[in-house]
Structures are given as C-alpha cells and as structure tokens.
Amino acid sequence: MLALYSRYHRIDKPVWRPDYTRHLKRVRSCHCRTDGGIRKLFYSIETTSGEIFDLNYNEEDVTWTLQPGSASAHHIIDRVLARILRHKHTHSRAHRIVPYRFEILPSSLIDQPGAATGLPLTWRVQPFRFQSGIIPSTQVTDIVTRHLENVMVTKHLHYVVQTDQKRFFHLVHILDQGDWRLMQEVDEEFFFVK
C-alpha cells in the first residue's frame, strides 16, 4: 500500500511542489516508542540531494513532523507519500512505514486561521496505490466516500475508492494496528449520487 499523508492542505489529486519536495535516498535509522500512551515512530532520513532530516510519525494523530531542535526549526512537513508494508515480522513498526517523498515548507506559509488544528482525520491519510493477492498494483484515481468509525478501542478510517481500472473498492485503515485492509469490491450501481 502507498498512502498519501497531508496535514494542512486537502489533496484531491496529488500535486508535488518542486521547490519543497524531497525524495528519499535511504533511511539511516528508524525506531518506535510509546510516549504518553501514544505510539510514535522516529526516522533519520537522507534525501537524494544529500540533506538529512529527522522525522516523527504520530500514529494516533496520523501526522508527520520534523523532530524538534533539528536543522529545519522554522519548517513543517505538509505532505508525505509512504509505503506501508503488510508483513508483521519486521524489526519494529517503524520498519513497516517508509516515507518515500515529502514536502518541507516554511512555517510562514501555514500561518493562517484554522491551520494550527490541521485537517480532519479522514483527510490526513488516504490510499494512493494498492495491491492484494487477487488485485494487481492499481492506482487510486478518486475517493468516492470517506468516513471515520470509532470502535471504542481504536478508530477505523473507511474509504471507497475508484481505481484506474474503473473499479470500486472499500478500504479500511485501522489506526491502532497501522494497517490497511481491503474489505470488498463495490458495484458502481450502489452509488446513487456521484
């Protein structure tokens, strides 16, 4: 699964701003730990341009941030394209999520009313590309519906997506497991308004 994370700006169609975009060369180190009951993942990343960034991922808020005190003190992360591995036998949860591309913006571009709270949870992460045993790698072209389901112990983010093959699928992101599930294929006839 490739997932697209966005903290401040809604993304209908992914457009990367070249001046702010960085591409992963390698992950220098990664680990996870629980901080105040919230699982956080920590990464040290080298980009193709030679820069080194320390990134944090908060699993509860579904947000990426720069580690405090890093060289980019007056910058923020807005968009991240990450690969989520399904294999459960990795060294840590941080090894399951690999950020491939991200945007680092000056914080002055986000200083506007309402920006501090960011986007609602269902808009902070969305499926970008996925595959399963019976479905080859397929690109998500549109998200038809999205909603949040609070199931007491955790939260589930539900998406009905349209793919480049003109098929519809119901995908679920389970927050406490950091996992994506393909629930079922959906017939287009079930959409009354589109």
WOQUIQUI-V846424 format. One record per backbone hydrogen bond with DSSP energy under -1.0 kcal/mol. CO is the residue of the C=O (numbers start at 1). NH is the residue of the N-H. E is the energy in kcal/mol with one decimal. If there is no record, write none. Layout:
BEGIN
co: (CO/CO)
nh: (NH/NH)
e: (E/E)
END
This chain:
BEGIN
co: (1/2/2/3/4/5/7/17/17/20/22/23/26/29/31/33/35/38/39/40/41/42/43/44/44/45/46/46/47/51/53/54/55/56/57/58/58/63/65/67/72/74/76/78/79/80/81/81/82/83/92/93/96/98/100/101/102/103/105/106/107/110/112/120/124/126/128/129/130/135/138/139/142/145/147/149/151/154/155/156/157/158/159/160/160/161/162/162/163/167/168/169/170/171/172/173/174/174/179/181/184/187/188)
nh: (84/128/129/82/126/80/119/20/21/104/102/48/46/44/42/40/38/35/59/33/57/31/55/28/29/53/25/26/50/47/45/67/43/65/41/62/63/58/56/70/75/107/105/7/103/5/100/101/3/98/95/96/85/83/24/81/22/78/76/109/110/112/115/123/6/4/140/2/138/132/130/164/162/160/158/156/153/151/175/149/173/147/171/144/145/169/141/142/166/163/186/161/183/159/181/157/178/179/174/172/170/190/191)
e: (-3.1/-2.9/-1.8/-2.6/-1.6/-2.2/-1.9/-1.6/-1.2/-2.4/-2.2/-2.1/-2.7/-2.5/-3.3/-2.9/-1.0/-3.1/-2.1/-2.3/-2.6/-2.0/-2.0/-2.4/-1.3/-2.6/-2.7/-1.9/-1.7/-2.7/-3.3/-3.0/-2.8/-2.4/-2.6/-1.5/-1.2/-2.6/-2.9/-1.5/-1.3/-2.5/-2.6/-1.9/-2.4/-3.4/-2.5/-1.6/-2.9/-2.5/-1.1/-1.1/-3.1/-2.5/-3.0/-3.3/-3.1/-1.7/-2.8/-1.9/-1.3/-1.9/-2.0/-1.5/-2.2/-3.0/-2.3/-3.5/-2.7/-2.5/-2.1/-1.8/-3.2/-2.3/-3.1/-3.2/-2.6/-2.0/-2.3/-3.0/-2.6/-2.0/-3.1/-2.2/-1.3/-2.1/-2.7/-1.6/-1.9/-2.5/-2.5/-2.7/-2.7/-2.8/-2.8/-2.6/-1.3/-1.5/-2.9/-2.5/-2.9/-1.6/-1.8)
END
